[in-house]
Amino acid sequence: MKMLTTQLSGLLQRIASSQEENIEETARLLAQAAAREGSIYFAAFDEMESITINAKYAVETFPNIQVWTTDTVLTSTDRVWIITRSCENKEALRLARKLSDDFIPFSVTAAEPADDANQLANLAYTYISLKLSKGLLPTEDGSRIVLPYALSAMFVYEAVKMKLDEILIGE
């Protein structure tokens, strides 16, 4: 338990220290919709749907939140936050390409770093890396276990929401 706590703490510290600017940029991007007549659409895939559930049903809900579906019709005042475990998620990539083609600004949160091979990062207006490339804990056979994608994404979500709330209150 102590090792898990230490590793999780280290992961969250890495995200906080290396992604602070990207978190702020994402909050600013999403604030564009919240401050106008637009909606903020969460497009979460796989276990990341837990972030959308929290954003929609928590005591402190996310402002102007809508859940993206394949039937969603977006306007220029809307913003989208794609949250996925992997930058190679085919549905997330399909959505990102469509948003890019339609000139709808969007943010992406995924595990991988933003680099030339990361198509999602290259398409997104803002990108937040979860800094999670392998399991946190080693096993006796040398493999690694514990891949807390949803937990680290929830941490990012809370950081973005705090910054977004600051921006909207300041207006």
C-alpha positions in Angstrom: 0.0 0.0 0.0 2.8 2.4 0.8 4.5 1.8 -2.5 1.2 2.4 -4.4 0.7 5.6 -2.5 4.2 6.8 -3.2 4.0 5.9 -6.9 0.5 7.6 -7.3 1.8 10.7 -5.5 4.8 10.8 -7.9 2.6 10.4 -10.9 0.3 13.3 -9.9 3.3 15.4 -9.1 4.7 14.7 -12.6 1.4 15.7 -14.2 1.1 18.9 -12.0 4.7 20.1 -12.7 4.9 19.3 -16.4 1.3 19.9 -17.5 0.4 23.1 -15.6 0.6 25.3 -18.7 -1.5 22.8 -20.8 -4.1 22.6 -18.0 -4.4 26.4 -18.0 -4.6 26.5 -21.8 -7.3 23.8 -21.7 -9.3 25.8 -19.1 -9.1 28.9 -21.2 -10.2 27.0 -24.3 -13.2 25.5 -22.6 -14.0 28.9 -20.9 -14.7 30.3 -24.4 -17.8 28.1 -24.6 -18.9 28.6 -21.0 -18.6 32.4 -21.3 -20.6 32.6 -24.4 -23.7 30.7 -25.6 -21.8 27.5 -26.3 -21.6 24.1 -24.6 -18.6 22.1 -23.4 -18.9 18.6 -24.8 -17.1 15.8 -23.0 -16.1 13.0 -25.5 -14.7 10.3 -23.1 -13.8 6.8 -24.2 -13.6 3.5 -22.4 -12.9 3.9 -18.7 -12.5 7.7 -19.1 -16.3 7.9 -19.3 -16.0 8.0 -15.5 -14.7 11.6 -15.9 -17.9 12.6 -17.7 -20.1 11.0 -15.1 -18.3 12.9 -12.4 -18.4 16.2 -14.4 -22.2 15.8 -14.9 -23.4 14.4 -11.6 -20.9 15.6 -9.0 -21.9 18.1 -6.3 -20.0 20.7 -8.2 -20.9 20.0 -11.9 -18.8 21.2 -14.8 -20.2 24.4 -16.3 -22.1 24.1 -19.6 -21.4 20.4 -19.8 -22.9 18.2 -22.5 -22.0 14.6 -23.4 -20.8 14.2 -26.9 -22.4 11.4 -29.0 -22.0 10.5 -32.6 -25.3 12.4 -33.2 -24.1 15.6 -31.6 -24.4 18.7 -33.9 -21.7 21.2 -32.9 -21.6 25.0 -33.5 -18.7 27.4 -33.6 -19.4 28.5 -30.0 -19.0 24.9 -28.7 -15.8 23.3 -27.4 -15.0 19.6 -27.0 -12.7 17.9 -24.5 -11.6 14.5 -25.8 -10.5 12.2 -22.9 -9.0 8.9 -23.9 -6.6 6.4 -22.5 -4.6 6.2 -25.7 -3.8 8.7 -28.4 -4.3 5.8 -30.8 -8.0 5.3 -30.0 -9.7 5.1 -33.4 -13.0 6.8 -32.3 -11.1 9.7 -30.6 -8.9 10.1 -33.7 -12.0 10.1 -36.0 -13.7 12.7 -33.8 -10.5 14.9 -33.7 -10.2 14.8 -37.5 -13.8 15.8 -37.9 -13.5 18.7 -35.3 -10.3 19.9 -37.0 -12.0 19.8 -40.5 -15.0 21.7 -39.1 -12.8 24.3 -37.3 -14.3 23.4 -33.8 -11.6 24.0 -31.2 -11.0 21.1 -28.9 -8.6 19.7 -26.2 -7.3 16.2 -25.7 -6.2 14.4 -22.6 -4.4 11.1 -23.2 -1.6 9.1 -21.6 1.1 9.6 -24.2 3.4 12.7 -24.5 2.8 15.2 -27.2 5.2 14.4 -30.0 5.4 14.2 -33.8 4.0 10.6 -33.8 0.9 11.6 -31.6 -1.8 12.5 -34.1 -4.3 13.5 -31.4 -1.8 16.0 -29.9 -1.0 17.4 -33.4 -4.7 18.0 -34.2 -5.7 19.4 -30.8 -5.7 23.0 -29.8 -4.5 22.0 -26.4 -3.1 18.6 -25.2 -2.6 17.3 -21.7 -0.5 14.2 -21.2 -1.2 11.9 -18.3 2.4 10.9 -18.1 1.5 7.2 -17.8 3.5 4.9 -20.1 3.8 1.8 -18.0 2.4 0.3 -14.8 3.4 1.9 -11.6 4.4 -1.1 -9.6 6.9 -3.8 -10.5 6.0 -7.5 -10.0 8.3 -10.4 -9.2 8.5 -11.5 -12.9 9.7 -8.0 -14.0 6.4 -6.8 -15.5 4.6 -3.8 -14.2 1.0 -3.5 -12.9 -1.4 -0.7 -11.9 -2.3 1.6 -14.8 -4.5 4.3 -13.2 -5.6 6.1 -16.4 -9.0 7.2 -15.0 -7.5 8.3 -11.6 -4.9 10.5 -13.3 -7.5 11.8 -15.7 -9.7 12.7 -12.8 -6.8 14.6 -11.3 -6.4 16.6 -14.6 -10.2 17.1 -14.7 -10.2 18.7 -11.2 -7.2 20.9 -12.1 -8.9 22.1 -15.3 -12.2 22.7 -13.4 -10.5 24.7 -10.7 -8.8 26.9 -13.3 -12.0 27.2 -15.4 -13.9 28.3 -12.3 -11.2 30.9 -11.6 -11.5 32.3 -15.1 -15.3 32.4 -15.1 -15.5 34.0 -11.7 -13.0 36.6 -12.8 -15.2 37.7 -15.7 
